[in-house]
């Protein structure tokens, strides 16, 4: 495989690549064993595999904790190519500007 073709594969969002890598790395047999290791319900893994659920920050952190793979590497494995991860806030989450420290 050409080097640039390999990079193109890694830049394509594919959570299955990440889940398969974790199963191999942790020497697990299947998705059910992975869900037990990550402390999530088995349907969560199934929904991620079928693109019905995104991998959230808390799950990504849990994957890091159980595998010791750096979060940046986990993001690369799933094809997350954003240089920064930004959390979207609702208007209710933004502090009122009229409240100031004394």
C-alpha positions in Angstrom: 0.0 0.0 0.0 1.3 3.5 -0.9 2.1 5.8 2.0 -0.4 8.4 0.9 -3.1 5.7 0.5 -2.4 4.5 4.1 -2.8 8.1 5.3 -6.1 8.4 3.4 -7.4 5.3 5.2 -6.5 6.8 8.6 -8.2 10.1 7.7 -11.5 8.3 7.0 -13.8 8.1 10.1 -14.1 4.5 11.0 -14.9 3.6 14.6 -14.6 -0.1 13.7 -10.9 0.3 13.2 -10.5 1.7 16.7 -12.7 -1.0 18.3 -10.9 -3.8 16.4 -7.5 -2.4 17.5 -8.6 -2.3 21.1 -9.9 -5.9 21.0 -6.5 -7.0 19.6 -4.4 -4.9 21.9 -6.3 -6.1 25.0 -6.4 -9.7 23.8 -10.2 -9.9 24.0 -12.4 -12.3 22.1 -15.3 -10.1 21.0 -17.3 -6.9 21.4 -19.0 -8.3 24.5 -15.7 -8.7 26.3 -14.7 -5.1 25.1 -17.9 -3.7 26.5 -17.2 -5.4 29.9 -13.7 -4.0 29.9 -15.0 -0.5 29.1 -17.9 -0.7 31.6 -20.5 0.0 28.9 -23.6 -1.9 27.8 -23.0 -4.2 24.8 -25.5 -2.3 22.7 -23.3 0.8 23.0 -20.5 -1.0 21.1 -23.0 -2.2 18.5 -24.4 1.3 18.0 -20.9 2.6 17.6 -20.0 -0.1 15.0 -23.1 0.7 13.0 -22.5 4.5 13.1 -25.6 5.2 15.2 -23.6 6.5 18.1 -20.4 8.6 18.2 -17.6 7.8 20.5 -17.9 10.5 23.2 -15.1 12.0 25.3 -15.8 9.9 28.4 -15.7 6.7 26.4 -12.5 7.8 24.7 -10.9 8.5 28.1 -12.0 5.1 29.4 -10.4 3.5 26.3 -7.2 5.3 27.2 -7.4 4.2 30.8 -7.8 0.5 30.0 -5.4 0.4 27.0 -2.7 3.0 27.9 -2.9 4.2 24.3 -2.6 8.0 24.2 -5.9 9.7 23.4 -4.3 11.3 20.3 -3.5 7.9 18.9 -7.0 6.7 19.7 -8.4 9.6 17.8 -6.1 8.9 14.8 -7.2 5.2 14.8 -10.9 6.2 14.5 -10.1 8.8 11.8 -10.7 11.9 13.9 -8.7 14.5 12.0 -9.7 17.6 13.9 -6.7 19.4 15.3 -8.6 20.5 18.3 -11.7 19.2 20.0 -14.2 21.8 21.0 -17.1 21.3 23.3 -20.3 23.0 22.2 -22.1 24.9 25.0 -25.8 25.8 25.1 -26.8 29.3 26.1 -27.7 28.1 29.5 -24.1 26.9 30.1 -22.5 30.3 29.4 -22.1 32.3 32.7 -24.0 35.6 32.9 -21.7 38.4 32.1 -23.4 40.6 34.7 -21.9 38.5 37.5 -18.4 39.7 38.2 -16.0 38.9 40.9 -15.8 41.4 43.7 
